[in-house]
Amino acid sequence: METADQPKGSDLSARVSTEPAGAGDPRLPAVRPQPATPVPRPSRRVWLWAVGGVLAGVAGLVLYFQPWASGPLAVAVETTALAPATRVLAVNGRIAAEHSVDVRALVGGTLADVPVAEGDSVERGDELARIDAGAQHAMVRQAVAGLDAALVAEAQARDALSRAEALGANVARSALDAAARAVQSAEQEVARTTALVDQARLQLENYTIRAPMTGTVLALNVEPGQSIDPTTLLMTIADLEQLVVETDVDEAYATQIRVDLPAVMQLTGEQTLRDGRVTRVSRRVDAATGGLAVELGFDAPVMAPVGMTVTVNIIVEGLDAAITAPRAAIQTTEAGEAVFVVVNGAAQRRPVSAIDWPAARLIVTDGLVPGDVLILDATGITDGQTVRVEAP
């Protein structure tokens, strides 16, 4: 039913009956809203193709412009020049006494006394230790008793010979000869027993151990009451007034080391550099370690504990003018050694000859001239590659 104030042309959806069902006027049909037209969604395949197209386009642009190859390679360089150069072999060594002795006993037994201590200074002939010599004293007395008996027998034989000789023609020749042989036998027995006494006394002296040299007791390895034998190391005596440095050189450089080469040495914990020289070079390479034993002496006396570590730089060769190059600048291939120099903005490969040596810089004997612009690191460089010199 249309109300009086309803304007014409209003929407039918507003015409809703307010009368109860079953009234005389029929109800207007209910107006149902029309369903919305669905918007079509793109399929998954279309999305994949779209993303793939974008990625392909980006990849094409990257390949076309190649931003990684947009400029020359930056390299660090140095200009070669003649300068003094030295070939130095750096090794580590240890302080040692030039003269030292390991003291051992000549006989076995129990140590009765050790009157010295580690660090004591001793003179040649000083008593270092005593071994219990009670049994040896008995052997001396026994030998002396044997000698006394032999001397008595010798005197008796001489008396018998004198009496036989005094009888003259009244004694048989055979008796005279027998008396003479008895004297000779008695003399030999005296000589034998005398030797036994001397031997026993000499052996007794071995029970007292004396210093074989003047020096310092560097190490003491025994205590009183300890049983020892001739293989036991009792102590070490060293002359600390004359110290040297002992080291090993790799056999690869053995032919380069010789006596009287100068060296610069530095003791651990010190800043002072000490001059010295090679004083001894072994003529035998240790087969187990491949090392060559080398000894160096100090130009000035040094006081330092034995065993201290010393850094040693042996100066093998000194040149007034030479061209050197960093080890990283030298490229080693089957074709030989080469470096790269910068020529007109490009890396140019240059064959060289260098002295192989355990050092950060090597002496170049051929292939470079003063003024060459040398690339300091040849890793990854190719001949003719465009390069850009880095600012220092």
BAMI-55748 format. One record per residue (C-alpha): residue number from 1; residue in three letters; x, y, z. Coordinates in pm, whole numbers, m for minus. Layout:
<recs>
{n = NUM&res = ALA&X = X&Y = Y&Z = Z}
...
</recs>
This chain:
<recs>
{n = 1&res = MET&X = 0&Y = 0&Z = 0}
{n = 2&res = GLU&X = 146&Y = 335&Z = m102}
{n = 3&res = THR&X = 150&Y = 611&Z = 162}
{n = 4&res = ALA&X = 53&Y = 965&Z = 84}
{n = 5&res = ASP&X = 397&Y = 1115&Z = 147}
{n = 6&res = GLN&X = 593&Y = 857&Z = m56}
{n = 7&res = PRO&X = 751&Y = 1030&Z = m348}
{n = 8&res = LYS&X = 709&Y = 893&Z = m689}
{n = 9&res = GLY&X = 989&Y = 699&Z = m844}
{n = 10&res = SER&X = 1122&Y = 573&Z = m511}
{n = 11&res = ASP&X = 1289&Y = 236&Z = m506}
{n = 12&res = LEU&X = 1060&Y = m68&Z = m481}
{n = 13&res = SER&X = 1272&Y = m202&Z = m204}
{n = 14&res = ALA&X = 1122&Y = 66&Z = 20}
{n = 15&res = ARG&X = 769&Y = m60&Z = m41}
{n = 16&res = VAL&X = 733&Y = m290&Z = 250}
{n = 17&res = SER&X = 379&Y = m371&Z = 374}
{n = 18&res = THR&X = 300&Y = m292&Z = 732}
{n = 19&res = GLU&X = m28&Y = m484&Z = 738}
{n = 20&res = PRO&X = m60&Y = m823&Z = 892}
{n = 21&res = ALA&X = m68&Y = m1130&Z = 675}
{n = 22&res = GLY&X = m417&Y = m1229&Z = 563}
{n = 23&res = ALA&X = m544&Y = m868&Z = 515}
{n = 24&res = GLY&X = m773&Y = m784&Z = 234}
{n = 25&res = ASP&X = m507&Y = m630&Z = 3}
{n = 26&res = PRO&X = m257&Y = m862&Z = m143}
{n = 27&res = ARG&X = 115&Y = m807&Z = m33}
{n = 28&res = LEU&X = 368&Y = m684&Z = m277}
{n = 29&res = PRO&X = 627&Y = m941&Z = m366}
{n = 30&res = ALA&X = 958&Y = m914&Z = m173}
{n = 31&res = VAL&X = 1240&Y = m764&Z = m374}
{n = 32&res = ARG&X = 1561&Y = m975&Z = m362}
{n = 33&res = PRO&X = 1897&Y = m810&Z = m436}
{n = 34&res = GLN&X = 2070&Y = m922&Z = m754}
{n = 35&res = PRO&X = 2397&Y = m1113&Z = m695}
{n = 36&res = ALA&X = 2719&Y = m919&Z = m782}
{n = 37&res = THR&X = 2898&Y = m1018&Z = m1098}
{n = 38&res = PRO&X = 3224&Y = m1202&Z = m995}
{n = 39&res = VAL&X = 3552&Y = m1036&Z = m1100}
{n = 40&res = PRO&X = 3774&Y = m1286&Z = m1283}
{n = 41&res = ARG&X = 4115&Y = m1356&Z = m1104}
{n = 42&res = PRO&X = 4433&Y = m1416&Z = m1302}
{n = 43&res = SER&X = 4546&Y = m1775&Z = m1302}
{n = 44&res = ARG&X = 4866&Y = m1891&Z = m1123}
{n = 45&res = ARG&X = 5032&Y = m1966&Z = m1454}
{n = 46&res = VAL&X = 4991&Y = m1606&Z = m1563}
{n = 47&res = TRP&X = 5164&Y = m1488&Z = m1244}
{n = 48&res = LEU&X = 5457&Y = m1724&Z = m1298}
{n = 49&res = TRP&X = 5502&Y = m1607&Z = m1653}
{n = 50&res = ALA&X = 5494&Y = m1245&Z = m1540}
{n = 51&res = VAL&X = 5755&Y = m1295&Z = m1267}
{n = 52&res = GLY&X = 5975&Y = m1496&Z = m1501}
{n = 53&res = GLY&X = 5958&Y = m1223&Z = m1760}
{n = 54&res = VAL&X = 6066&Y = m960&Z = m1510}
{n = 55&res = LEU&X = 6360&Y = m1170&Z = m1388}
{n = 56&res = ALA&X = 6469&Y = m1243&Z = m1742}
{n = 57&res = GLY&X = 6462&Y = m874&Z = m1821}
{n = 58&res = VAL&X = 6675&Y = m788&Z = m1516}
{n = 59&res = ALA&X = 6924&Y = m1062&Z = m1601}
{n = 60&res = GLY&X = 6951&Y = m937&Z = m1954}
{n = 61&res = LEU&X = 7023&Y = m585&Z = m1835}
{n = 62&res = VAL&X = 7291&Y = m710&Z = m1594}
{n = 63&res = LEU&X = 7457&Y = m916&Z = m1867}
{n = 64&res = TYR&X = 7441&Y = m628&Z = m2108}
{n = 65&res = PHE&X = 7588&Y = m363&Z = m1883}
{n = 66&res = GLN&X = 7824&Y = m601&Z = m1684}
{n = 67&res = PRO&X = 7874&Y = m375&Z = m1381}
{n = 68&res = TRP&X = 8152&Y = m598&Z = m1245}
{n = 69&res = ALA&X = 8362&Y = m532&Z = m1553}
{n = 70&res = SER&X = 8284&Y = m172&Z = m1578}
{n = 71&res = GLY&X = 8638&Y = m55&Z = m1489}
{n = 72&res = PRO&X = 9003&Y = m167&Z = m1483}
{n = 73&res = LEU&X = 9141&Y = m371&Z = m1192}
{n = 74&res = ALA&X = 9292&Y = m160&Z = m913}
{n = 75&res = VAL&X = 9648&Y = m268&Z = m825}
{n = 76&res = ALA&X = 9912&Y = m156&Z = m575}
{n = 77&res = VAL&X = 10250&Y = m79&Z = m729}
{n = 78&res = GLU&X = 10598&Y = 43&Z = m649}
{n = 79&res = THR&X = 10867&Y = 193&Z = m867}
{n = 80&res = THR&X = 11181&Y = m21&Z = m880}
{n = 81&res = ALA&X = 11512&Y = 139&Z = m788}
{n = 82&res = LEU&X = 11866&Y = 37&Z = m705}
{n = 83&res = ALA&X = 11934&Y = 31&Z = m332}
{n = 84&res = PRO&X = 12161&Y = m150&Z = m84}
{n = 85&res = ALA&X = 12035&Y = m502&Z = m14}
{n = 86&res = THR&X = 12139&Y = m783&Z = 217}
{n = 87&res = ARG&X = 12058&Y = m1151&Z = 212}
{n = 88&res = VAL&X = 11989&Y = m1254&Z = 571}
{n = 89&res = LEU&X = 11916&Y = m1597&Z = 716}
{n = 90&res = ALA&X = 11702&Y = m1567&Z = 1030}
{n = 91&res = VAL&X = 11718&Y = m1855&Z = 1280}
{n = 92&res = ASN&X = 11669&Y = m1911&Z = 1652}
{n = 93&res = GLY&X = 11950&Y = m2039&Z = 1871}
{n = 94&res = ARG&X = 12035&Y = m2087&Z = 2237}
{n = 95&res = ILE&X = 12311&Y = m1967&Z = 2465}
{n = 96&res = ALA&X = 12568&Y = m2236&Z = 2543}
{n = 97&res = ALA&X = 12910&Y = m2250&Z = 2708}
{n = 98&res = GLU&X = 13195&Y = m2290&Z = 2465}
{n = 99&res = HIS&X = 13364&Y = m2531&Z = 2709}
{n = 100&res = SER&X = 13161&Y = m2766&Z = 2928}
{n = 101&res = VAL&X = 13213&Y = m3111&Z = 3077}
{n = 102&res = ASP&X = 12966&Y = m3376&Z = 3192}
{n = 103&res = VAL&X = 13108&Y = m3532&Z = 3510}
{n = 104&res = ARG&X = 13066&Y = m3907&Z = 3568}
{n = 105&res = ALA&X = 13231&Y = m4144&Z = 3815}
{n = 106&res = LEU&X = 13477&Y = m4411&Z = 3704}
{n = 107&res = VAL&X = 13352&Y = m4655&Z = 3969}
{n = 108&res = GLY&X = 13017&Y = m4747&Z = 4116}
{n = 109&res = GLY&X = 12898&Y = m4722&Z = 4473}
{n = 110&res = THR&X = 12709&Y = m4507&Z = 4720}
{n = 111&res = LEU&X = 12770&Y = m4133&Z = 4732}
{n = 112&res = ALA&X = 12906&Y = m4048&Z = 5075}
{n = 113&res = ASP&X = 12924&Y = m3670&Z = 5024}
{n = 114&res = VAL&X = 12862&Y = m3401&Z = 4760}
{n = 115&res = PRO&X = 13031&Y = m3084&Z = 4889}
{n = 116&res = VAL&X = 12923&Y = m2859&Z = 4598}
{n = 117&res = ALA&X = 12591&Y = m2708&Z = 4493}
{n = 118&res = GLU&X = 12451&Y = m2593&Z = 4162}
{n = 119&res = GLY&X = 12594&Y = m2252&Z = 4071}
{n = 120&res = ASP&X = 12917&Y = m2294&Z = 4271}
{n = 121&res = SER&X = 13243&Y = m2192&Z = 4111}
{n = 122&res = VAL&X = 13514&Y = m2460&Z = 4124}
{n = 123&res = GLU&X = 13880&Y = m2478&Z = 4034}
{n = 124&res = ARG&X = 14046&Y = m2761&Z = 3849}
{n = 125&res = GLY&X = 14119&Y = m3043&Z = 4099}
{n = 126&res = ASP&X = 13861&Y = m2937&Z = 4359}
{n = 127&res = GLU&X = 13668&Y = m3218&Z = 4525}
{n = 128&res = LEU&X = 13319&Y = m3255&Z = 4379}
{n = 129&res = ALA&X = 13196&Y = m3579&Z = 4541}
{n = 130&res = ARG&X = 13310&Y = m3882&Z = 4742}
{n = 131&res = ILE&X = 13197&Y = m4242&Z = 4704}
{n = 132&res = ASP&X = 13200&Y = m4481&Z = 5001}
{n = 133&res = ALA&X = 13544&Y = m4647&Z = 4967}
{n = 134&res = GLY&X = 13545&Y = m4889&Z = 5262}
{n = 135&res = ALA&X = 13574&Y = m5199&Z = 5044}
{n = 136&res = GLN&X = 13849&Y = m5042&Z = 4836}
{n = 137&res = HIS&X = 14052&Y = m4952&Z = 5145}
{n = 138&res = ALA&X = 14040&Y = m5320&Z = 5241}
{n = 139&res = MET&X = 14168&Y = m5417&Z = 4898}
{n = 140&res = VAL&X = 14457&Y = m5174&Z = 4939}
{n = 141&res = ARG&X = 14551&Y = m5325&Z = 5271}
{n = 142&res = GLN&X = 14531&Y = m5674&Z = 5123}
{n = 143&res = ALA&X = 14759&Y = m5573&Z = 4835}
{n = 144&res = VAL&X = 15007&Y = m5417&Z = 5076}
{n = 145&res = ALA&X = 15013&Y = m5735&Z = 5284}
{n = 146&res = GLY&X = 15083&Y = m5941&Z = 4973}
{n = 147&res = LEU&X = 15366&Y = m5707&Z = 4884}
{n = 148&res = ASP&X = 15516&Y = m5740&Z = 5229}
{n = 149&res = ALA&X = 15513&Y = m6120&Z = 5203}
{n = 150&res = ALA&X = 15675&Y = m6102&Z = 4861}
{n = 151&res = LEU&X = 15948&Y = m5876&Z = 4996}
{n = 152&res = VAL&X = 16021&Y = m6124&Z = 5279}
{n = 153&res = ALA&X = 16035&Y = m6412&Z = 5033}
{n = 154&res = GLU&X = 16269&Y = m6212&Z = 4812}
{n = 155&res = ALA&X = 16502&Y = m6142&Z = 5107}
{n = 156&res = GLN&X = 16509&Y = m6509&Z = 5199}
{n = 157&res = ALA&X = 16588&Y = m6609&Z = 4842}
{n = 158&res = ARG&X = 16873&Y = m6360&Z = 4829}
{n = 159&res = ASP&X = 17016&Y = m6492&Z = 5156}
{n = 160&res = ALA&X = 17005&Y = m6848&Z = 5022}
{n = 161&res = LEU&X = 17181&Y = m6742&Z = 4707}
{n = 162&res = SER&X = 17448&Y = m6559&Z = 4907}
{n = 163&res = ARG&X = 17521&Y = m6868&Z = 5119}
{n = 164&res = ALA&X = 17545&Y = m7088&Z = 4811}
{n = 165&res = GLU&X = 17783&Y = m6850&Z = 4648}
{n = 166&res = ALA&X = 17992&Y = m6835&Z = 4968}
{n = 167&res = LEU&X = 18047&Y = m7212&Z = 4962}
{n = 168&res = GLY&X = 18213&Y = m7177&Z = 4627}
{n = 169&res = ALA&X = 18330&Y = m7511&Z = 4490}
{n = 170&res = ASN&X = 18175&Y = m7699&Z = 4779}
{n = 171&res = VAL&X = 17823&Y = m7648&Z = 4640}
{n = 172&res = ALA&X = 17683&Y = m7821&Z = 4338}
{n = 173&res = ARG&X = 17626&Y = m7616&Z = 4029}
{n = 174&res = SER&X = 17264&Y = m7721&Z = 4020}
{n = 175&res = ALA&X = 17204&Y = m7592&Z = 4375}
{n = 176&res = LEU&X = 17360&Y = m7258&Z = 4286}
{n = 177&res = ASP&X = 17136&Y = m7226&Z = 3977}
{n = 178&res = ALA&X = 16829&Y = m7317&Z = 4183}
{n = 179&res = ALA&X = 16911&Y = m7046&Z = 4437}
{n = 180&res = ALA&X = 16954&Y = m6792&Z = 4158}
{n = 181&res = ARG&X = 16616&Y = m6887&Z = 4001}
{n = 182&res = ALA&X = 16450&Y = m6856&Z = 4345}
{n = 183&res = VAL&X = 16577&Y = m6499&Z = 4372}
{n = 184&res = GLN&X = 16450&Y = m6419&Z = 4024}
{n = 185&res = SER&X = 16108&Y = m6563&Z = 4105}
{n = 186&res = ALA&X = 16093&Y = m6368&Z = 4430}
{n = 187&res = GLU&X = 16178&Y = m6044&Z = 4245}
{n = 188&res = GLN&X = 15896&Y = m6107&Z = 3997}
{n = 189&res = GLU&X = 15652&Y = m6168&Z = 4280}
{n = 190&res = VAL&X = 15756&Y = m5841&Z = 4441}
{n = 191&res = ALA&X = 15698&Y = m5662&Z = 4112}
{n = 192&res = ARG&X = 15356&Y = m5825&Z = 4073}
{n = 193&res = THR&X = 15239&Y = m5740&Z = 4423}
{n = 194&res = THR&X = 15377&Y = m5387&Z = 4390}
{n = 195&res = ALA&X = 15161&Y = m5343&Z = 4079}
{n = 196&res = LEU&X = 14861&Y = m5471&Z = 4273}
{n = 197&res = VAL&X = 14922&Y = m5213&Z = 4544}
{n = 198&res = ASP&X = 14955&Y = m4934&Z = 4287}
{n = 199&res = GLN&X = 14639&Y = m5047&Z = 4112}
{n = 200&res = ALA&X = 14443&Y = m5060&Z = 4438}
{n = 201&res = ARG&X = 14563&Y = m4714&Z = 4538}
{n = 202&res = LEU&X = 14480&Y = m4568&Z = 4198}
{n = 203&res = GLN&X = 14135&Y = m4723&Z = 4215}
{n = 204&res = LEU&X = 14095&Y = m4571&Z = 4560}
{n = 205&res = GLU&X = 14160&Y = m4227&Z = 4415}
{n = 206&res = ASN&X = 13867&Y = m4279&Z = 4177}
{n = 207&res = TYR&X = 13636&Y = m4282&Z = 4478}
{n = 208&res = THR&X = 13704&Y = m3911&Z = 4514}
{n = 209&res = ILE&X = 13565&Y = m3716&Z = 4213}
{n = 210&res = ARG&X = 13751&Y = m3397&Z = 4132}
{n = 211&res = ALA&X = 13679&Y = m3105&Z = 3898}
{n = 212&res = PRO&X = 13829&Y = m3164&Z = 3551}
{n = 213&res = MET&X = 13828&Y = m2790&Z = 3469}
{n = 214&res = THR&X = 13777&Y = m2448&Z = 3620}
{n = 215&res = GLY&X = 13419&Y = m2330&Z = 3583}
{n = 216&res = THR&X = 13072&Y = m2325&Z = 3733}
{n = 217&res = VAL&X = 12856&Y = m2617&Z = 3841}
{n = 218&res = LEU&X = 12585&Y = m2570&Z = 3580}
{n = 219&res = ALA&X = 12369&Y = m2868&Z = 3675}
{n = 220&res = LEU&X = 12378&Y = m3106&Z = 3973}
{n = 221&res = ASN&X = 12188&Y = m3432&Z = 3926}
{n = 222&res = VAL&X = 12270&Y = m3641&Z = 4237}
{n = 223&res = GLU&X = 12234&Y = m3633&Z = 4615}
{n = 224&res = PRO&X = 12437&Y = m3792&Z = 4899}
{n = 225&res = GLY&X = 12331&Y = m4150&Z = 4970}
{n = 226&res = GLN&X = 12240&Y = m4216&Z = 4608}
{n = 227&res = SER&X = 12375&Y = m4529&Z = 4439}
{n = 228&res = ILE&X = 12558&Y = m4453&Z = 4116}
{n = 229&res = ASP&X = 12753&Y = m4630&Z = 3845}
{n = 230&res = PRO&X = 12985&Y = m4510&Z = 3567}
{n = 231&res = THR&X = 12685&Y = m4429&Z = 3344}
{n = 232&res = THR&X = 12527&Y = m4187&Z = 3596}
{n = 233&res = LEU&X = 12558&Y = m3818&Z = 3506}
{n = 234&res = LEU&X = 12663&Y = m3649&Z = 3829}
{n = 235&res = MET&X = 12689&Y = m3287&Z = 3722}
{n = 236&res = THR&X = 12786&Y = m3050&Z = 3440}
{n = 237&res = ILE&X = 13064&Y = m2793&Z = 3475}
{n = 238&res = ALA&X = 13087&Y = m2507&Z = 3225}
{n = 239&res = ASP&X = 13309&Y = m2208&Z = 3167}
{n = 240&res = LEU&X = 13057&Y = m1922&Z = 3165}
{n = 241&res = GLU&X = 13319&Y = m1666&Z = 3074}
{n = 242&res = GLN&X = 13304&Y = m1778&Z = 2710}
{n = 243&res = LEU&X = 12946&Y = m1803&Z = 2584}
{n = 244&res = VAL&X = 12839&Y = m1892&Z = 2231}
{n = 245&res = VAL&X = 12512&Y = m1942&Z = 2045}
{n = 246&res = GLU&X = 12426&Y = m2285&Z = 1909}
{n = 247&res = THR&X = 12170&Y = m2321&Z = 1630}
{n = 248&res = ASP&X = 12071&Y = m2538&Z = 1333}
{n = 249&res = VAL&X = 12043&Y = m2426&Z = 971}
{n = 250&res = ASP&X = 11820&Y = m2603&Z = 723}
{n = 251&res = GLU&X = 12019&Y = m2816&Z = 483}
{n = 252&res = ALA&X = 11873&Y = m2619&Z = 190}
{n = 253&res = TYR&X = 12103&Y = m2332&Z = 290}
{n = 254&res = ALA&X = 12393&Y = m2540&Z = 421}
{n = 255&res = THR&X = 12622&Y = m2452&Z = 131}
{n = 256&res = GLN&X = 12565&Y = m2079&Z = 190}
{n = 257&res = ILE&X = 12691&Y = m2077&Z = 550}
{n = 258&res = ARG&X = 13061&Y = m2053&Z = 623}
{n = 259&res = VAL&X = 13290&Y = m1956&Z = 909}
{n = 260&res = ASP&X = 13340&Y = m1583&Z = 977}
{n = 261&res = LEU&X = 13009&Y = m1465&Z = 828}
{n = 262&res = PRO&X = 12883&Y = m1163&Z = 1027}
{n = 263&res = ALA&X = 12567&Y = m1192&Z = 1233}
{n = 264&res = VAL&X = 12336&Y = m976&Z = 1441}
{n = 265&res = MET&X = 12194&Y = m1137&Z = 1757}
{n = 266&res = GLN&X = 11929&Y = m1037&Z = 2007}
{n = 267&res = LEU&X = 11873&Y = m1204&Z = 2344}
{n = 268&res = THR&X = 11517&Y = m1273&Z = 2452}
{n = 269&res = GLY&X = 11379&Y = m981&Z = 2655}
{n = 270&res = GLU&X = 11641&Y = m735&Z = 2530}
{n = 271&res = GLN&X = 11622&Y = m458&Z = 2273}
{n = 272&res = THR&X = 11999&Y = m442&Z = 2228}
{n = 273&res = LEU&X = 12142&Y = m588&Z = 1908}
{n = 274&res = ARG&X = 12475&Y = m766&Z = 1952}
{n = 275&res = ASP&X = 12727&Y = m825&Z = 1677}
{n = 276&res = GLY&X = 12888&Y = m1162&Z = 1630}
{n = 277&res = ARG&X = 13027&Y = m1407&Z = 1379}
{n = 278&res = VAL&X = 12995&Y = m1767&Z = 1272}
{n = 279&res = THR&X = 13273&Y = m1955&Z = 1452}
{n = 280&res = ARG&X = 13199&Y = m2316&Z = 1361}
{n = 281&res = VAL&X = 13002&Y = m2496&Z = 1090}
{n = 282&res = SER&X = 12948&Y = m2870&Z = 1115}
{n = 283&res = ARG&X = 13048&Y = m3079&Z = 816}
{n = 284&res = ARG&X = 12763&Y = m3322&Z = 875}
{n = 285&res = VAL&X = 12387&Y = m3276&Z = 829}
{n = 286&res = ASP&X = 12169&Y = m3450&Z = 1086}
{n = 287&res = ALA&X = 11981&Y = m3715&Z = 890}
{n = 288&res = ALA&X = 11692&Y = m3713&Z = 1137}
{n = 289&res = THR&X = 11625&Y = m3337&Z = 1138}
{n = 290&res = GLY&X = 11788&Y = m3217&Z = 816}
{n = 291&res = GLY&X = 11971&Y = m2951&Z = 1018}
{n = 292&res = LEU&X = 12330&Y = m2833&Z = 1001}
{n = 293&res = ALA&X = 12483&Y = m2743&Z = 1340}
{n = 294&res = VAL&X = 12625&Y = m2388&Z = 1348}
{n = 295&res = GLU&X = 12799&Y = m2207&Z = 1634}
{n = 296&res = LEU&X = 12829&Y = m1829&Z = 1665}
{n = 297&res = GLY&X = 13043&Y = m1616&Z = 1894}
{n = 298&res = PHE&X = 12984&Y = m1265&Z = 2030}
{n = 299&res = ASP&X = 13222&Y = m982&Z = 1942}
{n = 300&res = ALA&X = 13190&Y = m853&Z = 2301}
{n = 301&res = PRO&X = 13159&Y = m1064&Z = 2618}
{n = 302&res = VAL&X = 12803&Y = m1147&Z = 2717}
{n = 303&res = MET&X = 12664&Y = m1255&Z = 3054}
{n = 304&res = ALA&X = 12350&Y = m1463&Z = 3009}
{n = 305&res = PRO&X = 12209&Y = m1790&Z = 3142}
{n = 306&res = VAL&X = 12284&Y = m2101&Z = 2943}
{n = 307&res = GLY&X = 11984&Y = m2215&Z = 2741}
{n = 308&res = MET&X = 11839&Y = m1867&Z = 2676}
{n = 309&res = THR&X = 11680&Y = m1822&Z = 2332}
{n = 310&res = VAL&X = 11860&Y = m1589&Z = 2091}
{n = 311&res = THR&X = 11730&Y = m1451&Z = 1761}
{n = 312&res = VAL&X = 12008&Y = m1473&Z = 1504}
{n = 313&res = ASN&X = 12033&Y = m1298&Z = 1168}
{n = 314&res = ILE&X = 12325&Y = m1436&Z = 969}
{n = 315&res = ILE&X = 12425&Y = m1192&Z = 693}
{n = 316&res = VAL&X = 12499&Y = m1419&Z = 400}
{n = 317&res = GLU&X = 12550&Y = m1151&Z = 135}
{n = 318&res = GLY&X = 12555&Y = m772&Z = 118}
{n = 319&res = LEU&X = 12507&Y = m575&Z = m205}
{n = 320&res = ASP&X = 12568&Y = m203&Z = m248}
{n = 321&res = ALA&X = 12302&Y = m171&Z = m522}
{n = 322&res = ALA&X = 12033&Y = m420&Z = m618}
{n = 323&res = ILE&X = 11666&Y = m436&Z = m718}
{n = 324&res = THR&X = 11438&Y = m622&Z = m479}
{n = 325&res = ALA&X = 11074&Y = m728&Z = m513}
{n = 326&res = PRO&X = 10813&Y = m856&Z = m268}
{n = 327&res = ARG&X = 10776&Y = m1232&Z = m274}
{n = 328&res = ALA&X = 10405&Y = m1190&Z = m362}
{n = 329&res = ALA&X = 10499&Y = m996&Z = m676}
{n = 330&res = ILE&X = 10686&Y = m1292&Z = m824}
{n = 331&res = GLN&X = 10475&Y = m1548&Z = m1007}
{n = 332&res = THR&X = 10627&Y = m1896&Z = m1035}
{n = 333&res = THR&X = 10501&Y = m2126&Z = m1310}
{n = 334&res = GLU&X = 10636&Y = m2408&Z = m1522}
{n = 335&res = ALA&X = 10759&Y = m2143&Z = m1764}
{n = 336&res = GLY&X = 10970&Y = m1987&Z = m1489}
{n = 337&res = GLU&X = 10955&Y = m1682&Z = m1265}
{n = 338&res = ALA&X = 10788&Y = m1359&Z = m1380}
{n = 339&res = VAL&X = 10648&Y = m1032&Z = m1251}
{n = 340&res = PHE&X = 10390&Y = m788&Z = m1386}
{n = 341&res = VAL&X = 10470&Y = m427&Z = m1462}
{n = 342&res = VAL&X = 10225&Y = m154&Z = m1561}
{n = 343&res = VAL&X = 10276&Y = m29&Z = m1917}
{n = 344&res = ASN&X = 10019&Y = 211&Z = m2072}
{n = 345&res = GLY&X = 9747&Y = 108&Z = m1827}
{n = 346&res = ALA&X = 9790&Y = m267&Z = m1879}
{n = 347&res = ALA&X = 9970&Y = m544&Z = m1689}
{n = 348&res = GLN&X = 10269&Y = m670&Z = m1885}
{n = 349&res = ARG&X = 10430&Y = m1003&Z = m1787}
{n = 350&res = ARG&X = 10807&Y = m977&Z = m1745}
{n = 351&res = PRO&X = 11028&Y = m1288&Z = m1697}
{n = 352&res = VAL&X = 11279&Y = m1239&Z = m1414}
{n = 353&res = SER&X = 11550&Y = m1422&Z = m1221}
{n = 354&res = ALA&X = 11550&Y = m1399&Z = m842}
{n = 355&res = ILE&X = 11753&Y = m1552&Z = m560}
{n = 356&res = ASP&X = 11526&Y = m1789&Z = m371}
{n = 357&res = TRP&X = 11567&Y = m1711&Z = m3}
{n = 358&res = PRO&X = 11347&Y = m1725&Z = 310}
{n = 359&res = ALA&X = 11266&Y = m1353&Z = 317}
{n = 360&res = ALA&X = 10973&Y = m1122&Z = 244}
{n = 361&res = ARG&X = 11167&Y = m949&Z = m36}
{n = 362&res = LEU&X = 11386&Y = m1125&Z = m289}
{n = 363&res = ILE&X = 11683&Y = m991&Z = m482}
{n = 364&res = VAL&X = 11601&Y = m977&Z = m855}
{n = 365&res = THR&X = 11915&Y = m1036&Z = m1058}
{n = 366&res = ASP&X = 11765&Y = m1004&Z = m1408}
{n = 367&res = GLY&X = 11444&Y = m883&Z = m1576}
{n = 368&res = LEU&X = 11379&Y = m552&Z = m1400}
{n = 369&res = VAL&X = 11539&Y = m211&Z = m1447}
{n = 370&res = PRO&X = 11514&Y = 102&Z = m1233}
{n = 371&res = GLY&X = 11192&Y = 290&Z = m1300}
{n = 372&res = ASP&X = 10967&Y = m9&Z = m1375}
{n = 373&res = VAL&X = 10621&Y = 17&Z = m1219}
{n = 374&res = LEU&X = 10596&Y = m318&Z = m1042}
{n = 375&res = ILE&X = 10263&Y = m471&Z = m937}
{n = 376&res = LEU&X = 10309&Y = m582&Z = m576}
{n = 377&res = ASP&X = 10074&Y = m881&Z = m586}
{n = 378&res = ALA&X = 10066&Y = m1101&Z = m897}
{n = 379&res = THR&X = 9776&Y = m1316&Z = m776}
{n = 380&res = GLY&X = 9508&Y = m1341&Z = m1046}
{n = 381&res = ILE&X = 9684&Y = m1100&Z = m1285}
{n = 382&res = THR&X = 9698&Y = m1194&Z = m1653}
{n = 383&res = ASP&X = 9918&Y = m1060&Z = m1927}
{n = 384&res = GLY&X = 9756&Y = m762&Z = m2102}
{n = 385&res = GLN&X = 9486&Y = m710&Z = m1839}
{n = 386&res = THR&X = 9371&Y = m349&Z = m1798}
{n = 387&res = VAL&X = 9468&Y = m216&Z = m1457}
{n = 388&res = ARG&X = 9437&Y = 101&Z = m1254}
{n = 389&res = VAL&X = 9711&Y = 211&Z = m1014}
{n = 390&res = GLU&X = 9581&Y = 260&Z = m660}
{n = 391&res = ALA&X = 9670&Y = 579&Z = m482}
{n = 392&res = PRO&X = 9928&Y = 514&Z = m209}
</recs>
